Amino acid sequence: MNNRRQTSPGLAVKVLIAILCASLAGAQTAIRVDDAPTSRFSFITRNYQPRSVPPVNLANTTRIGALSSNGNLYLTARDVVALALENNIDIEVQRYGPLLAREVLRRAQGGGALRSVGAGIAAGPTSVSLTGVTVNTNGAPSSSGGSGVSSGGGIVTQLGPSVPSFDPTISGLIDFAHSTSPQSNTVLTGTTALITGTRSLQASYSQTWDIGLTAQLTYASNSIHVNSNFFSLNPYTSGDIDFQVTQNLLNGFGRAVNTRNIRVQKNNLKVTDLQFKQQVITTVSAVLNLYWDLVSFNEEVKSRQQALETADQLLKNNQEQVRIGTIAEIEVTRAQSQIFSARQDLLVAQTNLMQQETILKNALSRSGVASSDLADVHIVPLDTISIPAADDIRTVAELVGVALNNRVELEQARINLDSNHLNLAGVKSSLKPSLQAFAELTNNGLSGVASAAAAGQGGVAYFDGGYGNLLEEIFRRNFPNYSAGVSLNIPLRNRAAQSDYVTSQLEIRQNELNLQKQVNQVRVDVQNAVIGLQQARARYVAAKEARVLSQETFDGDKKKYELGAGTSYQVVQDQRDLASAQSSEVQAMANYTHARIQFDQALGATMDVNNISIAEAIAGKVSAQPTPVPAAVKK
């Protein structure tokens, strides 16, 4: 087992994202968002060009090759952790989380509703044999689920006032029109068919601020030409520049209401960081359990091979004694039966070992067992299970304190509870009536060509001119309009808003209780982990003593048999008992490793115990060098 080491807590979200972007350039992963290709007009078009995400990378790191030799993959527990960090697909999936959360934040900053993105925590693989596999306090295989970042991809329901768009908008309109209208009164128009040609131009700029203020500036002009001589100006152009502002005073007022999605998504960035860490903990714990089970399966195979060799030697001895007439023929039959039983046990042990290798290789490779560098490789574990003389365990109260500070799911629950309170501000705002203050200022203008019908009319000459004259009138404010007022909308019963607010409060109370439930569960997890570790040690001590006694019994009865004072039947029985005791000892050793791993998980110390750097985990590149292949193997 690895020694403990104290490391710094998880990185802040901004630092995490910076490390992700900087380190991926030299890592084997290709998780990034590429900007659109640049051009001469990129400063104009970049916001309207699609960015791209590179395809997934299914190539394994070179660490596998460095650990392989002569068709074998030589692994220590430290190498298993490094390969899992670099190649495990579940961890790779979670590496997309920070970028997904960053893009949703970009969406929220533009005024969009939050998207439900990301994937929940994937449970780690389990061993072939269910005996000894790490289980949580509910008895299910170890797994956890992410919270705060959902896995859908749709839009989260938005309660409370709608969040306005914070991206400014420019709009324009150019319109050309021609119309012919028959006239019933030629006295007014001087023609039986009034033909009108119109050219319209409109441009506007609008923006909304997070306090609930909306402003819009619009310029519009219409140039009209008619076939009537009765118009004083023909053709003529009318235009105006209009400025409008609207401010929400009750419903939808204030930054707390209009920026709640942004602040919630910043919380989700932190949750994504914690979710990645939780996936690392889950996966590392799972692959370590696989590795130590593989070690125990190897020991089981050796034990069964030894039992087969002993049975084979007994058969030879019995055959010799039958030949010289010292024992009956039935003793050969008993010895043969023991051989077939030992062969069956060996076959089961070898099958478990091969299947366990397959599961472990699949967890350490991006392309699974189909990978060319892993398909036919045999895993050779270099570590052996060693049980320390004593477990350095502090008091339960101290361990609970450590766990409450370290457990990722508690921090996630606290952050999500804070997000619920942020959303409550928006829901509460919907209780208020809609009260808006508005003001509008418009400058008008008119310009055209004086017709013959307007000769001698006073004041027409003021409008006689071109487009420049129109603009001068507008900006001189010769013809201004002003308006201001308030708009009040009161829902008389307001049942939907009342229901939403109380429902949100009830959900918060539920979440507070669930947080307390998780705190209580952490205490239970720690106490159960301590008990499990103590029981695993006691079981190992008992199994070891049983194996020693079985060995002594077997050796004694075998010696008596060889001296003619014992029976072949007793030796066969002792041999079966010894094989069973050896198997129980191996399983007890494996159970101790599982209990130790579960103990680290209960304390939230898995990453510290295994010297895992969050920066290296995010980058998918571990700096520690692979364990050298044993020199004897190279020769």
Order of alpha helices (4+ residues) and beta strands (2+ residues): alpha-alpha-alpha-beta-beta-alpha-alpha-beta-alpha-beta-beta-beta-alpha-alpha-alpha-beta-alpha-alpha-beta-alpha-alpha-beta-alpha-alpha-alpha-alpha-alpha
